[in-house]
Amino acid sequence: MTAPTSGQRVDGGTPLPDQVTMGLLPYLTAHALDEDYAQAAARRRQPPHARTRRRIGLAGALALGVFAVLAATAAVQTSQNSASEERERQELIAQVKARRASLDGERSTVARLQAANSELESALLRNASGANGLLSDLRLLELRSGTSAVHGPGVEATVNDARNAQNEREKVLDKDLQKLVNGLWAAGAEAISINGERLTSLSTIRHAGTAITVNLTSLSPPYHVLAIGDPKTLEPRFYDTTSGQTWLDLQRQFGLRLDMRTQNQLRLPAADVPDLRYAKAAERPRGKGLS
């Protein structure tokens, strides 16, 4: 029986493939390189845009994968940072509340000690010879120095920025409040406070950042100025002073607002008693009272 040759048919059927009719070595020699060339040629026959789309698709998939990794990393980092910031914020809030509670407690202690000290001073003076004169002199000195609370008639002034203030000059400055206070003193005021801060000979009115400080306490507009004095003459005398004339100009030119009203009864708090570190009490000549 002879081996089938290329192109033979088996029982009149389909022609046998070359793998069957040719020997192994001749087949490999004839077909191995042709199939590689055929695949390469097929790729070259593809349209350029198809090859480009395939490269773009691979590059896009790679970029998408990298972006997904970066996004996941950023989300984890953001979550960790948010949790850390929230813990720090809560700790800061707790510290602020604790400090405020401590400060309130210290203020209460100071007020209690001041009241007790005043009672002891009064008791000591009542038991001393010439007590009535000494006690009267002490009360007068406390009134003049601003270290005792006072009440009486006077004027209440409300000071505020211009409406829709656009620049610094349309806002109330420290020097504007200084002029107002100096004008009230010159008009006969006996005691003055600004937003509850009693003014004394040691008081300061200064700008600190964006706020005005009085006695080192930051205040914000509107400013409520209380002045005890003759309610019939305090306001007109104020506008007769150079400070009053300056305030009229501030109202006309820059729109600053000053509303002054007479009051039958005002109450002003006492100022904090200053710590005297350098001043010492001088010995009084015998036989003379306080001047």
Secondary structure, 3 states (H helix, E strand, C coil): CCCCCCCCECCCCCECCHHHHCCHHHHHHHHHHHHHHHHHHHHHHCCHHHHHHHHHHHHHHHHHHHHHHHHHHHHHHHHHHHHHHHHHHHHHHHHHHHHHHHHHHHHHHHHHHHHHHHHHHHHHHHHCCCHHHHHHHHHHHHHHHCCCCEEEEEEEEEEECCCCCCCHHHCCCHHHHHHHHHHHHHCCCCEEEECCEECCCCCCEEEECCEEEECCEEECCCEEEEEECCCCCHHHHHHHCHHHHHHHHHHHHHCCEEEEEEEEEEEECCCCCCCCCCCCCCCCCCCCCCC
